[in-house]
Amino acid sequence: QQTLVMVTLEPNQKGISMTSTANEKIVCSACGARQEIELYESINALEDPGLVQKLLAGDINLFVCNACGHTAQVEVPLLYNDLRLGVKIQYFPAILLDKEPENLCKQYFGMLAEMKSFQEEFAFMAKSIRNQGFYVVFSMEEIVAQIKFRALLDRHKG
């Protein structure tokens, strides 16, 4: 499996972070065929638990060429939101650290401000909103590891 890098720094910043997608045209690096695929920008675990399983299995933002069967991970920012676990995890492709460092920092600080505003506005609704943690990761493996770790902690809290 190969990695395709497609850099667009427009992560979903809606407070509750509903699941959202975008359709993009991808050119297969193996055969040159073009096809449109659906890419996830954000996943809301409460809204779409099936997508969480797909994410854990590595099947989110995966390109499979209709012409030749070639598969590749498409690297686009992805926001994972799980109010039950009290966590938001933002994945940014590591290449952005070198290619777009200023924009990456701007996005990060903007997301923190948005999250703080959301927490202040809706804190009365649930403790999980007031105490929601925010983490940034730079690999899909790390977002999966964080989700598994947070779920493990949740099962073992006293």
C-alpha positions as CSV (number, residue, x, y, z in Angstrom):
1,Q,0.0,0.0,0.0
2,Q,1.4,3.4,-1.0
3,T,0.7,6.8,0.5
4,L,-0.8,9.6,-1.6
5,V,-0.2,13.0,-0.3
6,M,-3.0,15.5,-0.9
7,V,-2.5,18.6,1.2
8,T,-5.5,20.8,1.9
9,L,-5.5,22.5,5.2
10,E,-9.2,23.1,5.8
11,P,-10.1,20.8,8.7
12,N,-13.7,20.9,9.9
13,Q,-13.9,23.3,12.8
14,K,-17.6,22.9,13.8
15,G,-17.9,22.8,17.5
16,I,-19.5,19.4,17.9
17,S,-17.7,18.3,14.8
18,M,-20.3,16.4,12.9
19,T,-19.0,13.8,10.4
20,S,-18.2,15.5,7.2
21,T,-16.7,14.5,3.8
22,A,-15.4,16.0,0.6
23,N,-15.3,14.5,-2.9
24,E,-11.9,14.7,-4.6
25,K,-10.6,13.6,-7.9
26,I,-7.5,11.4,-7.5
27,V,-5.1,10.2,-10.1
28,C,-3.8,6.6,-9.6
29,S,0.0,6.6,-9.2
30,A,0.1,3.1,-10.7
31,C,-1.9,3.4,-13.9
32,G,-2.8,7.1,-14.2
33,A,-6.6,6.6,-14.1
34,R,-8.6,9.4,-12.6
35,Q,-11.5,8.8,-10.3
36,E,-13.5,10.7,-7.7
37,I,-13.4,9.4,-4.1
38,E,-15.1,10.5,-0.8
39,L,-12.6,11.7,1.8
40,Y,-13.5,12.1,5.5
41,E,-12.6,15.5,7.0
42,S,-14.1,14.7,10.4
43,I,-15.7,11.8,12.2
44,N,-18.1,12.1,15.1
45,A,-17.9,8.8,17.0
46,L,-21.3,9.2,18.6
47,E,-23.0,9.9,15.3
48,D,-21.1,7.3,13.2
49,P,-19.8,4.4,15.3
50,G,-19.3,2.3,12.2
51,L,-16.8,4.8,10.9
52,V,-14.8,4.5,14.0
53,Q,-14.4,0.8,13.2
54,K,-13.4,1.7,9.7
55,L,-10.8,4.2,11.0
56,L,-9.4,1.6,13.4
57,A,-9.1,-0.9,10.5
58,G,-7.2,1.7,8.4
59,D,-10.1,1.9,5.9
60,I,-10.7,5.7,6.1
61,N,-9.4,7.9,3.3
62,L,-8.2,4.9,1.4
63,F,-7.9,5.1,-2.4
64,V,-8.7,1.9,-4.3
65,C,-8.3,2.4,-8.1
66,N,-11.3,1.1,-10.0
67,A,-9.1,0.5,-13.1
68,C,-6.1,-1.5,-11.6
69,G,-7.0,-2.2,-8.0
70,H,-4.0,-0.2,-6.6
71,T,-4.5,1.0,-3.1
72,A,-3.0,4.0,-1.3
73,Q,-3.7,6.0,1.8
74,V,-4.7,9.6,1.0
75,E,-3.2,12.0,3.5
76,V,-5.6,14.7,4.4
77,P,-6.3,16.3,7.8
78,L,-8.9,14.4,9.8
79,L,-10.7,15.5,13.0
80,Y,-11.9,12.7,15.3
81,N,-14.5,13.8,17.9
82,D,-15.7,11.5,20.7
83,L,-17.8,13.2,23.4
84,R,-18.3,9.9,25.3
85,L,-14.5,9.6,25.7
86,G,-14.2,13.4,26.1
87,V,-11.6,13.7,23.3
88,K,-10.9,15.4,20.1
89,I,-7.9,14.2,18.0
90,Q,-6.7,16.2,15.0
91,Y,-4.6,14.3,12.5
92,F,-2.4,16.4,10.3
93,P,-0.1,14.7,7.7
94,A,3.5,15.1,8.9
95,I,4.5,16.6,5.6
96,L,2.7,19.8,6.6
97,L,5.3,20.4,9.3
98,D,7.8,21.2,6.5
99,K,5.5,22.3,3.6
100,E,3.0,24.6,5.4
101,P,4.3,25.2,9.0
102,E,2.8,28.7,9.4
103,N,-0.6,27.6,8.1
104,L,-0.5,24.5,10.3
105,C,0.1,26.7,13.4
106,K,-2.6,29.1,12.3
107,Q,-5.0,26.1,12.0
108,Y,-4.0,24.7,15.4
109,F,-4.5,28.0,17.3
110,G,-7.8,28.6,15.4
111,M,-9.0,25.2,16.4
112,L,-8.1,25.8,20.1
113,A,-9.9,29.1,20.1
114,E,-13.0,27.5,18.5
115,M,-13.0,24.7,21.0
116,K,-12.6,27.0,23.9
117,S,-15.5,29.1,22.6
118,F,-17.6,26.0,22.1
119,Q,-16.8,24.7,25.6
120,E,-17.8,28.0,27.2
121,E,-21.0,28.3,25.2
122,F,-22.2,24.7,25.7
123,A,-20.6,23.7,29.0
124,F,-24.0,23.6,30.7
125,M,-25.0,20.6,28.5
126,A,-22.5,18.0,29.6
127,K,-19.4,17.6,31.7
128,S,-17.8,15.8,28.7
129,I,-18.0,19.1,26.7
130,R,-16.4,21.1,29.5
131,N,-13.5,18.6,30.0
132,Q,-12.9,17.5,26.4
133,G,-9.2,17.1,25.7
134,F,-7.7,18.1,22.4
135,Y,-4.7,16.2,20.9
136,V,-2.8,16.6,17.6
137,V,-1.1,13.7,15.9
138,F,0.9,13.4,12.7
139,S,0.2,9.8,11.6
140,M,-2.8,7.7,11.1
141,E,-1.3,5.0,13.3
142,E,-1.1,7.5,16.1
143,I,-4.7,8.6,15.8
144,V,-5.7,4.9,16.0
145,A,-3.4,4.4,19.0
146,Q,-4.9,7.5,20.8
147,I,-8.4,6.2,20.2
148,K,-7.6,2.8,21.6
149,F,-5.7,4.2,24.6
150,R,-8.5,6.7,25.5
151,A,-11.1,3.8,25.2
152,L,-8.9,1.7,27.5
153,L,-8.6,4.4,30.0
154,D,-12.3,5.0,29.9
155,R,-13.0,1.3,30.7
156,H,-10.5,1.3,33.6
157,K,-11.4,4.5,35.3
158,G,-12.4,4.1,38.9
